[in-house]
Amino acid sequence: MAAVLSLRWAGVTPEQYDAMRDTVGWEEQAPDGLVLHVAWFEAGVLHVTDVWNAEADFERFFAERLAPAVKEVGLPGQPEVRFAPAHRRFVPPGTTGAA
């Protein structure tokens, strides 16, 4: 079942997020099971909403690729992470690319 990840990580800057993106390379080599990734910043907090085919897909991505990069980049603290089962998913035709 598809899962929605909601992540909130206080103290992470846009520059640190970009360093993570470059280190992990998730846009160049998309993680297996990732359907959608959206990130934004508000009041010094990184927010992420992802849709994954299964929660286990994210857990594997985190263990194999993301966790080592977190240490390398030196992100502060720990994120607040929640998962919820997706009720429905709709991606309009022609939707592609990064912002």
Backbone bond lengths (Angstrom), bond angles and torsions (degrees), N, CA, C in turn:
res aa  C-N    CA-C-N  psi(-1)  N-CA   C-N-CA  omega(-1)  CA-C   N-CA-C  phi
1 M - - - 1.445 - - 1.522 109.20 -
2 A 1.307 117.28 137.95 1.465 121.86 178.54 1.526 110.19 -62.50
3 A 1.335 114.74 145.60 1.458 120.94 -178.56 1.523 109.36 -127.34
4 V 1.340 114.90 142.42 1.464 122.32 175.93 1.523 107.58 -102.87
5 L 1.318 115.79 125.62 1.456 121.81 176.91 1.514 107.97 -101.52
6 S 1.317 116.78 131.43 1.463 123.01 171.87 1.514 106.85 -118.72
7 L 1.327 115.85 123.34 1.458 120.92 -176.61 1.517 108.87 -126.52
8 R 1.317 115.33 138.33 1.468 123.29 175.99 1.510 106.48 -132.42
9 W 1.357 116.99 123.97 1.466 120.33 -175.94 1.521 108.78 -134.41
10 A 1.335 116.05 102.08 1.461 122.36 -179.36 1.523 110.26 -69.28
11 G 1.335 115.66 141.41 1.452 121.87 173.98 1.511 115.86 87.78
12 V 1.331 118.65 -5.88 1.465 120.94 178.39 1.530 108.33 -84.67
13 T 1.318 116.29 131.70 1.464 121.59 -178.66 1.529 110.81 -95.79
14 P 1.324 116.84 162.04 1.469 119.04 174.55 1.528 111.85 -57.65
15 E 1.316 117.63 -35.56 1.468 120.49 179.21 1.528 111.14 -65.58
16 Q 1.330 116.96 -39.62 1.465 120.17 177.72 1.526 111.07 -67.62
17 Y 1.332 116.15 -40.62 1.471 119.72 176.87 1.527 109.89 -59.78
18 D 1.342 116.90 -45.10 1.463 120.72 179.84 1.525 111.06 -63.82
19 A 1.327 117.22 -37.03 1.470 120.56 176.72 1.526 110.37 -64.79
20 M 1.320 116.97 -38.94 1.473 121.03 176.33 1.528 109.90 -63.44
21 R 1.315 116.06 -45.96 1.468 120.64 -179.86 1.530 109.90 -58.53
22 D 1.323 116.80 -44.61 1.461 120.74 179.96 1.528 111.67 -66.72
23 T 1.325 117.14 -40.65 1.465 121.84 -178.13 1.526 111.30 -68.37
24 V 1.317 116.81 -45.56 1.464 121.14 -176.81 1.530 111.27 -80.40
25 G 1.331 116.76 -35.78 1.460 120.81 179.31 1.514 113.97 69.44
26 W 1.356 116.61 37.78 1.467 118.61 -176.78 1.519 113.33 -69.93
27 E 1.328 118.53 -20.34 1.463 119.21 176.44 1.526 111.43 -80.51
28 E 1.327 116.45 -31.04 1.458 120.41 179.31 1.531 111.41 -82.50
29 Q 1.328 116.80 -34.44 1.464 122.62 178.82 1.523 107.11 -132.63
30 A 1.328 115.11 86.50 1.467 120.78 -175.72 1.530 110.56 -59.86
31 P 1.319 116.61 137.46 1.463 120.37 178.02 1.537 111.02 -64.41
32 D 1.322 116.18 143.01 1.454 120.44 174.95 1.521 109.33 -59.53
33 G 1.321 116.03 129.14 1.456 121.07 176.40 1.510 115.52 93.45
34 L 1.335 118.43 -9.83 1.468 120.06 178.76 1.521 109.71 -78.97
35 V 1.326 115.84 128.63 1.460 122.11 -179.99 1.521 110.76 -102.60
36 L 1.348 117.19 -41.05 1.456 122.06 -174.11 1.520 109.54 -154.88
37 H 1.333 115.98 140.98 1.470 121.35 176.72 1.522 107.69 -136.32
38 V 1.331 116.56 128.13 1.460 122.55 175.39 1.521 107.48 -132.85
39 A 1.345 116.55 132.39 1.461 120.88 179.10 1.520 109.17 -131.09
40 W 1.335 116.09 145.40 1.463 121.26 176.22 1.524 108.65 -154.76
41 F 1.322 114.83 165.53 1.462 121.83 -178.86 1.518 109.53 -121.64
42 E 1.330 113.77 142.30 1.455 120.22 178.98 1.521 107.96 -152.18
43 A 1.311 116.33 120.61 1.471 122.53 176.21 1.531 112.21 52.17
44 G 1.330 117.45 47.62 1.457 121.66 176.68 1.514 115.08 73.40
45 V 1.315 116.46 19.34 1.466 121.00 -178.55 1.526 109.08 -126.74
46 L 1.347 116.28 132.18 1.454 122.09 171.59 1.519 108.39 -82.46
47 H 1.317 115.87 131.59 1.457 122.26 174.58 1.529 107.86 -119.01
48 V 1.321 116.70 137.52 1.457 122.01 177.26 1.516 108.54 -134.77
49 T 1.318 115.23 136.82 1.456 121.74 168.31 1.520 106.94 -124.41
50 D 1.316 115.49 123.87 1.461 122.52 177.81 1.512 109.19 -122.46
51 V 1.317 115.28 154.71 1.457 121.94 166.07 1.522 106.21 -120.11
52 W 1.315 115.80 128.17 1.459 123.53 -179.91 1.526 108.67 -121.52
53 N 1.317 116.47 150.58 1.468 119.44 176.24 1.523 111.05 -61.75
54 A 1.336 116.31 -32.40 1.464 122.08 177.46 1.527 108.54 -156.26
55 E 1.313 116.71 150.56 1.460 121.14 178.11 1.529 110.57 -57.77
56 A 1.312 117.15 -35.51 1.466 121.54 179.62 1.532 111.88 -61.73
57 D 1.335 117.70 -30.17 1.465 120.39 177.29 1.525 110.28 -63.10
58 F 1.342 116.65 -43.94 1.464 119.55 177.51 1.527 110.49 -65.48
59 E 1.318 117.50 -43.80 1.459 120.71 -178.48 1.531 111.18 -58.50
60 R 1.319 116.96 -40.50 1.465 121.38 177.81 1.535 110.21 -66.15
61 F 1.332 117.19 -46.51 1.460 121.84 177.85 1.523 110.82 -58.69
62 F 1.323 116.18 -43.63 1.460 119.74 179.90 1.515 110.84 -61.58
63 A 1.324 117.63 -49.30 1.458 121.59 -176.70 1.526 112.47 -64.25
64 E 1.324 116.21 -42.37 1.463 120.31 -172.62 1.528 114.01 -85.25
65 R 1.317 117.56 -33.96 1.469 119.40 -171.66 1.531 114.25 -124.35
66 L 1.307 117.39 -42.24 1.461 119.81 -172.34 1.530 112.82 -78.05
67 A 1.314 117.89 -47.15 1.469 120.96 -177.10 1.531 112.37 -57.92
68 P 1.336 119.66 -44.93 1.463 118.27 177.35 1.533 112.49 -61.36
69 A 1.316 117.79 -36.22 1.465 121.27 179.86 1.525 111.07 -70.72
70 V 1.326 118.03 -35.03 1.468 121.32 176.70 1.528 109.26 -58.15
71 K 1.331 116.85 -44.35 1.462 120.60 178.34 1.525 110.84 -65.82
72 E 1.332 116.45 -44.06 1.467 120.73 -177.84 1.523 112.29 -62.33
73 V 1.334 115.97 -44.79 1.466 120.39 -178.75 1.533 110.91 -77.32
74 G 1.329 117.35 -28.10 1.455 121.09 178.06 1.518 113.61 82.08
75 L 1.328 116.85 45.29 1.468 119.58 178.62 1.521 110.38 -67.37
76 P 1.333 117.24 141.59 1.461 121.12 -177.42 1.529 111.98 -80.34
77 G 1.325 115.78 148.25 1.458 120.99 170.97 1.512 114.29 62.05
78 Q 1.315 114.26 -155.69 1.459 122.44 -178.70 1.529 109.33 -131.93
79 P 1.315 117.55 146.45 1.464 119.12 177.74 1.528 111.55 -80.34
80 E 1.316 114.59 156.10 1.464 121.30 167.54 1.528 105.30 -92.86
81 V 1.321 117.04 122.65 1.468 121.63 -176.01 1.520 109.12 -125.57
82 R 1.328 114.97 134.12 1.460 121.13 175.10 1.519 108.77 -132.06
83 F 1.304 116.50 145.81 1.458 122.82 173.14 1.517 108.89 -120.03
84 A 1.300 115.35 146.60 1.465 121.45 174.25 1.529 106.93 -142.59
85 P 1.313 116.89 146.49 1.464 118.42 176.26 1.526 109.89 -68.49
86 A 1.312 115.58 136.84 1.467 119.44 177.76 1.527 108.79 -76.54
87 H 1.309 115.87 135.45 1.461 120.26 176.27 1.522 110.39 -83.36
88 R 1.314 115.83 -42.44 1.460 121.07 -178.87 1.517 108.36 -155.69
89 R 1.321 114.66 150.85 1.458 120.78 179.02 1.519 107.36 -133.90
90 F 1.341 115.91 133.04 1.462 121.61 177.41 1.515 108.26 -137.91
91 V 1.310 116.32 124.49 1.457 122.13 175.98 1.522 106.27 -119.16
92 P 1.336 117.92 115.36 1.463 119.81 -178.45 1.534 111.57 -59.83
93 P 1.298 117.05 143.57 1.467 120.58 177.56 1.538 110.44 -56.14
94 G 1.322 115.01 140.41 1.466 120.17 177.68 1.518 113.90 86.58
95 T 1.326 119.11 -2.34 1.452 121.28 179.26 1.517 108.55 -75.88
96 T 1.325 116.29 120.92 1.464 121.21 179.46 1.509 110.06 -150.05
97 G 1.319 115.48 170.70 1.451 122.51 165.19 1.498 116.87 80.89
98 A 1.313 113.29 175.92 1.453 122.80 179.96 1.524 109.31 -106.50
99 A 1.319 114.59 161.46 1.470 119.84 178.77 1.499 110.69 -74.54
